[in-house]
Amino acid sequence: MNKHLLQGLIVGGVFAAVITWVAASDALGEGIGLALLASVVFGLAAGLCIGGLIAANFAMLELEEKEHQEAVAHRRTHAHA
């Protein structure tokens, strides 16, 4: 697994955990029940969506860097020919 994808998964996972915790802590005042369950599920869904976008952003960054390196390497081979 490449460096940027791993970093994106870690940052996205932390973000998902924070969103889930905030949603659960808001509902904790209401007591343990369906409100807490709904808040946790909603927070987890929202966190996973945003975390997935963060991970995809890091993966796209890695892809752009790879394309840039290949373009530079390609230019250098033609300059020597």
N, CA, C and O atoms as CSV, one atom per row, in Angstrom:
chain,resi,resn,atom,element,x,y,z
A,1,MET,N,N,0.862,-1.172,0.000
A,1,MET,CA,C,0.000,0.000,0.000
A,1,MET,C,C,0.904,1.229,0.000
A,1,MET,O,O,1.870,1.303,0.759
A,2,ASN,N,N,0.581,2.182,-0.853
A,2,ASN,CA,C,1.457,3.339,-0.947
A,2,ASN,C,C,1.240,4.308,0.220
A,2,ASN,O,O,0.264,4.220,0.964
A,3,LYS,N,N,2.183,5.221,0.344
A,3,LYS,CA,C,2.223,6.126,1.488
A,3,LYS,C,C,1.001,7.039,1.550
A,3,LYS,O,O,0.409,7.203,2.616
A,4,HIS,N,N,0.621,7.629,0.430
A,4,HIS,CA,C,-0.488,8.587,0.432
A,4,HIS,C,C,-1.826,7.907,0.720
A,4,HIS,O,O,-2.670,8.464,1.423
A,5,LEU,N,N,-2.016,6.715,0.183
A,5,LEU,CA,C,-3.271,6.006,0.435
A,5,LEU,C,C,-3.392,5.619,1.904
A,5,LEU,O,O,-4.468,5.729,2.492
A,6,LEU,N,N,-2.304,5.171,2.489
A,6,LEU,CA,C,-2.310,4.824,3.911
A,6,LEU,C,C,-2.575,6.056,4.769
A,6,LEU,O,O,-3.348,5.987,5.726
A,7,GLN,N,N,-1.950,7.175,4.443
A,7,GLN,CA,C,-2.197,8.413,5.172
A,7,GLN,C,C,-3.649,8.849,5.025
A,7,GLN,O,O,-4.260,9.304,5.992
A,8,GLY,N,N,-4.202,8.715,3.828
A,8,GLY,CA,C,-5.597,9.078,3.601
A,8,GLY,C,C,-6.550,8.213,4.396
A,8,GLY,O,O,-7.537,8.713,4.935
A,9,LEU,N,N,-6.271,6.917,4.478
A,9,LEU,CA,C,-7.120,6.024,5.263
A,9,LEU,C,C,-7.045,6.345,6.746
A,9,LEU,O,O,-8.055,6.282,7.446
A,10,ILE,N,N,-5.868,6.686,7.229
A,10,ILE,CA,C,-5.717,7.035,8.643
A,10,ILE,C,C,-6.452,8.332,8.954
A,10,ILE,O,O,-7.209,8.396,9.923
A,11,VAL,N,N,-6.238,9.365,8.147
A,11,VAL,CA,C,-6.901,10.648,8.374
A,11,VAL,C,C,-8.413,10.503,8.233
A,11,VAL,O,O,-9.168,11.051,9.037
A,12,GLY,N,N,-8.857,9.765,7.214
A,12,GLY,CA,C,-10.294,9.535,7.032
A,12,GLY,C,C,-10.902,8.744,8.177
A,12,GLY,O,O,-12.020,9.037,8.601
A,13,GLY,N,N,-10.188,7.750,8.685
A,13,GLY,CA,C,-10.672,6.967,9.819
A,13,GLY,C,C,-10.785,7.784,11.092
A,13,GLY,O,O,-11.748,7.649,11.846
A,14,VAL,N,N,-9.792,8.636,11.325
A,14,VAL,CA,C,-9.855,9.517,12.499
A,14,VAL,C,C,-11.028,10.476,12.370
A,14,VAL,O,O,-11.747,10.715,13.341
A,15,PHE,N,N,-11.224,11.021,11.188
A,15,PHE,CA,C,-12.334,11.940,10.962
A,15,PHE,C,C,-13.670,11.235,11.163
A,15,PHE,O,O,-14.584,11.804,11.761
A,16,ALA,N,N,-13.797,10.004,10.672
A,16,ALA,CA,C,-15.035,9.237,10.853
A,16,ALA,C,C,-15.282,8.951,12.333
A,16,ALA,O,O,-16.419,9.030,12.800
A,17,ALA,N,N,-14.231,8.621,13.065
A,17,ALA,CA,C,-14.384,8.343,14.494
A,17,ALA,C,C,-14.811,9.591,15.263
A,17,ALA,O,O,-15.634,9.509,16.175
A,18,VAL,N,N,-14.255,10.739,14.897
A,18,VAL,CA,C,-14.626,11.984,15.579
A,18,VAL,C,C,-16.091,12.332,15.301
A,18,VAL,O,O,-16.826,12.700,16.218
A,19,ILE,N,N,-16.511,12.217,14.053
A,19,ILE,CA,C,-17.904,12.525,13.720
A,19,ILE,C,C,-18.849,11.573,14.448
A,19,ILE,O,O,-19.883,12.001,14.961
A,20,THR,N,N,-18.507,10.295,14.497
A,20,THR,CA,C,-19.352,9.323,15.198
A,20,THR,C,C,-19.407,9.634,16.683
A,20,THR,O,O,-20.475,9.551,17.289
A,21,TRP,N,N,-18.274,9.990,17.283
A,21,TRP,CA,C,-18.255,10.308,18.712
A,21,TRP,C,C,-19.084,11.547,19.019
A,21,TRP,O,O,-19.817,11.572,20.007
A,22,VAL,N,N,-18.978,12.566,18.188
A,22,VAL,CA,C,-19.766,13.785,18.416
A,22,VAL,C,C,-21.253,13.491,18.312
A,22,VAL,O,O,-22.039,13.971,19.129
A,23,ALA,N,N,-21.643,12.710,17.321
A,23,ALA,CA,C,-23.059,12.356,17.163
A,23,ALA,C,C,-23.544,11.534,18.362
A,23,ALA,O,O,-24.658,11.741,18.842
A,24,ALA,N,N,-22.723,10.615,18.842
A,24,ALA,CA,C,-23.118,9.782,19.980
A,24,ALA,C,C,-23.165,10.594,21.267
A,24,ALA,O,O,-24.058,10.393,22.090
A,25,SER,N,N,-22.219,11.506,21.453
A,25,SER,CA,C,-22.208,12.277,22.689
A,25,SER,C,C,-23.390,13.246,22.768
A,25,SER,O,O,-23.881,13.541,23.858
A,26,ASP,N,N,-23.842,13.738,21.619
A,26,ASP,CA,C,-25.030,14.591,21.607
A,26,ASP,C,C,-26.271,13.816,22.036
A,26,ASP,O,O,-27.127,14.353,22.739
A,27,ALA,N,N,-26.371,12.568,21.618
A,27,ALA,CA,C,-27.548,11.768,21.942
A,27,ALA,C,C,-27.444,11.107,23.310
A,27,ALA,O,O,-28.446,10.609,23.823
A,28,LEU,N,N,-26.277,11.088,23.903
A,28,LEU,CA,C,-26.088,10.440,25.197
A,28,LEU,C,C,-26.895,11.136,26.292
A,28,LEU,O,O,-27.299,10.499,27.265
A,29,GLY,N,N,-27.126,12.417,26.139
A,29,GLY,CA,C,-27.932,13.156,27.107
A,29,GLY,C,C,-29.390,12.695,27.123
A,29,GLY,O,O,-30.078,12.825,28.135
A,30,GLU,N,N,-29.847,12.166,26.013
A,30,GLU,CA,C,-31.223,11.671,25.916
A,30,GLU,C,C,-31.371,10.300,26.574
A,30,GLU,O,O,-32.488,9.872,26.864
A,31,GLY,N,N,-30.284,9.627,26.805
A,31,GLY,CA,C,-30.340,8.295,27.392
A,31,GLY,C,C,-30.033,7.237,26.355
A,31,GLY,O,O,-29.955,7.511,25.157
A,32,ILE,N,N,-29.861,6.017,26.847
A,32,ILE,CA,C,-29.542,4.912,25.947
A,32,ILE,C,C,-30.849,4.416,25.332
A,32,ILE,O,O,-31.787,4.059,26.044
A,33,GLY,N,N,-30.893,4.400,24.039
A,33,GLY,CA,C,-32.101,3.965,23.348
A,33,GLY,C,C,-31.963,4.181,21.857
A,33,GLY,O,O,-30.865,4.203,21.302
A,34,LEU,N,N,-33.118,4.340,21.228
A,34,LEU,CA,C,-33.126,4.474,19.778
A,34,LEU,C,C,-32.492,5.782,19.309
A,34,LEU,O,O,-31.913,5.833,18.223
A,35,ALA,N,N,-32.594,6.834,20.110
A,35,ALA,CA,C,-31.970,8.100,19.714
A,35,ALA,C,C,-30.454,7.953,19.637
A,35,ALA,O,O,-29.823,8.476,18.719
A,36,LEU,N,N,-29.869,7.244,20.596
A,36,LEU,CA,C,-28.425,7.017,20.585
A,36,LEU,C,C,-28.025,6.137,19.400
A,36,LEU,O,O,-27.040,6.414,18.715
A,37,LEU,N,N,-28.785,5.091,19.171
A,37,LEU,CA,C,-28.498,4.191,18.057
A,37,LEU,C,C,-28.597,4.930,16.731
A,37,LEU,O,O,-27.733,4.778,15.869
A,38,ALA,N,N,-29.640,5.722,16.565
A,38,ALA,CA,C,-29.809,6.469,15.315
A,38,ALA,C,C,-28.680,7.475,15.132
A,38,ALA,O,O,-28.177,7.647,14.022
A,39,SER,N,N,-28.282,8.135,16.203
A,39,SER,CA,C,-27.199,9.111,16.103
A,39,SER,C,C,-25.871,8.444,15.756
A,39,SER,O,O,-25.099,8.970,14.954
A,40,VAL,N,N,-25.609,7.302,16.352
A,40,VAL,CA,C,-24.364,6.582,16.056
A,40,VAL,C,C,-24.352,6.111,14.606
A,40,VAL,O,O,-23.343,6.248,13.914
A,41,VAL,N,N,-25.457,5.563,14.152
A,41,VAL,CA,C,-25.526,5.079,12.763
A,41,VAL,C,C,-25.387,6.237,11.785
A,41,VAL,O,O,-24.659,6.134,10.798
A,42,PHE,N,N,-26.081,7.337,12.054
A,42,PHE,CA,C,-25.989,8.504,11.181
A,42,PHE,C,C,-24.579,9.094,11.208
A,42,PHE,O,O,-24.033,9.447,10.163
A,43,GLY,N,N,-23.998,9.199,12.385
A,43,GLY,CA,C,-22.632,9.725,12.498
A,43,GLY,C,C,-21.628,8.834,11.801
A,43,GLY,O,O,-20.711,9.329,11.146
A,44,LEU,N,N,-21.785,7.531,11.932
A,44,LEU,CA,C,-20.878,6.597,11.275
A,44,LEU,C,C,-21.014,6.677,9.757
A,44,LEU,O,O,-20.015,6.658,9.039
A,45,ALA,N,N,-22.244,6.767,9.273
A,45,ALA,CA,C,-22.460,6.874,7.829
A,45,ALA,C,C,-21.849,8.170,7.280
A,45,ALA,O,O,-21.162,8.162,6.259
A,46,ALA,N,N,-22.111,9.267,7.967
A,46,ALA,CA,C,-21.553,10.549,7.522
A,46,ALA,C,C,-20.026,10.538,7.617
A,46,ALA,O,O,-19.339,11.022,6.718
A,47,GLY,N,N,-19.507,9.988,8.700
A,47,GLY,CA,C,-18.056,9.922,8.871
A,47,GLY,C,C,-17.380,9.060,7.822
A,47,GLY,O,O,-16.312,9.412,7.322
A,48,LEU,N,N,-17.989,7.939,7.485
A,48,LEU,CA,C,-17.406,7.070,6.462
A,48,LEU,C,C,-17.440,7.729,5.086
A,48,LEU,O,O,-16.502,7.584,4.302
A,49,CYS,N,N,-18.507,8.445,4.797
A,49,CYS,CA,C,-18.591,9.138,3.505
A,49,CYS,C,C,-17.509,10.212,3.404
A,49,CYS,O,O,-16.787,10.274,2.409
A,50,ILE,N,N,-17.398,11.042,4.413
A,50,ILE,CA,C,-16.399,12.111,4.388
A,50,ILE,C,C,-14.992,11.528,4.491
A,50,ILE,O,O,-14.069,12.004,3.829
A,51,GLY,N,N,-14.831,10.500,5.319
A,51,GLY,CA,C,-13.526,9.843,5.415
A,51,GLY,C,C,-13.110,9.204,4.096
A,51,GLY,O,O,-11.936,9.236,3.728
A,52,GLY,N,N,-14.071,8.624,3.386
A,52,GLY,CA,C,-13.785,8.056,2.065
A,52,GLY,C,C,-13.359,9.117,1.069
A,52,GLY,O,O,-12.467,8.888,0.251
A,53,LEU,N,N,-13.996,10.279,1.137
A,53,LEU,CA,C,-13.598,11.378,0.259
A,53,LEU,C,C,-12.187,11.861,0.577
A,53,LEU,O,O,-11.421,12.189,-0.328
A,54,ILE,N,N,-11.846,11.904,1.858
A,54,ILE,CA,C,-10.494,12.311,2.252
A,54,ILE,C,C,-9.477,11.290,1.739
A,54,ILE,O,O,-8.435,11.666,1.203
A,55,ALA,N,N,-9.778,10.006,1.903
A,55,ALA,CA,C,-8.869,8.960,1.420
A,55,ALA,C,C,-8.726,9.024,-0.101
A,55,ALA,O,O,-7.628,8.841,-0.627
A,56,ALA,N,N,-9.817,9.281,-0.804
A,56,ALA,CA,C,-9.759,9.396,-2.266
A,56,ALA,C,C,-8.929,10.600,-2.686
A,56,ALA,O,O,-8.220,10.556,-3.691
A,57,ASN,N,N,-9.019,11.668,-1.916
A,57,ASN,CA,C,-8.232,12.858,-2.215
A,57,ASN,C,C,-6.741,12.572,-2.089
A,57,ASN,O,O,-5.953,13.012,-2.926
A,58,PHE,N,N,-6.349,11.839,-1.049
A,58,PHE,CA,C,-4.945,11.463,-0.882
A,58,PHE,C,C,-4.504,10.528,-2.015
A,58,PHE,O,O,-3.377,10.640,-2.498
A,59,ALA,N,N,-5.377,9.610,-2.443
A,59,ALA,CA,C,-5.039,8.697,-3.535
A,59,ALA,C,C,-4.862,9.467,-4.845
A,59,ALA,O,O,-3.970,9.153,-5.633
A,60,MET,N,N,-5.703,10.467,-5.078
A,60,MET,CA,C,-5.562,11.281,-6.285
A,60,MET,C,C,-4.265,12.088,-6.253
A,60,MET,O,O,-3.631,12.291,-7.288
A,61,LEU,N,N,-3.872,12.548,-5.064
A,61,LEU,CA,C,-2.610,13.262,-4.922
A,61,LEU,C,C,-1.447,12.362,-5.316
A,61,LEU,O,O,-0.528,12.801,-6.008
A,62,GLU,N,N,-1.480,11.121,-4.883
A,62,GLU,CA,C,-0.430,10.168,-5.220
A,62,GLU,C,C,-0.405,9.911,-6.722
A,62,GLU,O,O,0.670,9.819,-7.314
A,63,LEU,N,N,-1.573,9.795,-7.342
A,63,LEU,CA,C,-1.651,9.554,-8.778
A,63,LEU,C,C,-1.096,10.734,-9.567
A,63,LEU,O,O,-0.384,10.543,-10.553
A,64,GLU,N,N,-1.416,11.950,-9.139
A,64,GLU,CA,C,-0.890,13.133,-9.814
A,64,GLU,C,C,0.624,13.228,-9.680
A,64,GLU,O,O,1.310,13.600,-10.632
A,65,GLU,N,N,1.149,12.894,-8.502
A,65,GLU,CA,C,2.601,12.917,-8.323
A,65,GLU,C,C,3.277,11.868,-9.193
A,65,GLU,O,O,4.354,12.109,-9.738
A,66,LYS,N,N,2.653,10.712,-9.323
A,66,LYS,CA,C,3.213,9.636,-10.141
A,66,LYS,C,C,3.223,10.044,-11.616
A,66,LYS,O,O,4.204,9.809,-12.321
A,67,GLU,N,N,2.129,10.653,-12.080
A,67,GLU,CA,C,2.076,11.109,-13.471
A,67,GLU,C,C,3.122,12.182,-13.734
A,67,GLU,O,O,3.747,12.201,-14.794
A,68,HIS,N,N,3.311,13.076,-12.767
A,68,HIS,CA,C,4.301,14.136,-12.923
A,68,HIS,C,C,5.712,13.547,-12.996
A,68,HIS,O,O,6.530,13.998,-13.798
A,69,GLN,N,N,5.996,12.553,-12.171
A,69,GLN,CA,C,7.317,11.930,-12.187
A,69,GLN,C,C,7.562,11.197,-13.504
A,69,GLN,O,O,8.670,11.227,-14.040
A,70,GLU,N,N,6.515,10.534,-14.027
A,70,GLU,CA,C,6.661,9.834,-15.305
A,70,GLU,C,C,6.862,10.822,-16.452
A,70,GLU,O,O,7.623,10.549,-17.380
A,71,ALA,N,N,6.184,11.969,-16.392
A,71,ALA,CA,C,6.342,12.971,-17.441
A,71,ALA,C,C,7.752,13.548,-17.418
A,71,ALA,O,O,8.350,13.765,-18.471
A,72,VAL,N,N,8.285,13.795,-16.228
A,72,VAL,CA,C,9.643,14.318,-16.115
A,72,VAL,C,C,10.641,13.267,-16.597
A,72,VAL,O,O,11.585,13.598,-17.314
A,73,ALA,N,N,10.446,12.025,-16.219
A,73,ALA,CA,C,11.348,10.963,-16.660
A,73,ALA,C,C,11.258,10.783,-18.166
A,73,ALA,O,O,12.273,10.518,-18.810
A,74,HIS,N,N,10.082,10.918,-18.740
A,74,HIS,CA,C,9.888,10.761,-20.170
A,74,HIS,C,C,10.593,11.896,-20.929
A,74,HIS,O,O,11.214,11.658,-21.965
A,75,ARG,N,N,10.497,13.112,-20.419
A,75,ARG,CA,C,11.153,14.254,-21.044
A,75,ARG,C,C,12.667,14.081,-21.017
A,75,ARG,O,O,13.339,14.443,-21.983
A,76,ARG,N,N,13.204,13.553,-19.965
A,76,ARG,CA,C,14.649,13.396,-19.833
A,76,ARG,C,C,15.167,12.368,-20.829
A,76,ARG,O,O,16.265,12.542,-21.358
A,77,THR,N,N,14.425,11.311,-21.101
A,77,THR,CA,C,14.898,10.301,-22.044
A,77,THR,C,C,14.914,10.852,-23.457
A,77,THR,O,O,15.787,10.481,-24.242
A,78,HIS,N,N,13.979,11.724,-23.808
A,78,HIS,CA,C,13.979,12.302,-25.146
A,78,HIS,C,C,15.075,13.349,-25.310
A,78,HIS,O,O,15.570,13.544,-26.420
A,79,ALA,N,N,15.452,14.000,-24.271
A,79,ALA,CA,C,16.488,15.023,-24.345
A,79,ALA,C,C,17.855,14.394,-24.643
A,79,ALA,O,O,18.698,15.015,-25.292
A,80,HIS,N,N,18.070,13.173,-24.171
A,80,HIS,CA,C,19.356,12.499,-24.398
A,80,HIS,C,C,19.412,11.835,-25.760
A,80,HIS,O,O,20.500,11.505,-26.234
A,81,ALA,N,N,18.296,11.634,-26.390
A,81,ALA,CA,C,18.281,10.896,-27.656
A,81,ALA,C,C,18.752,11.711,-28.822
A,81,ALA,O,O,18.790,11.213,-29.947
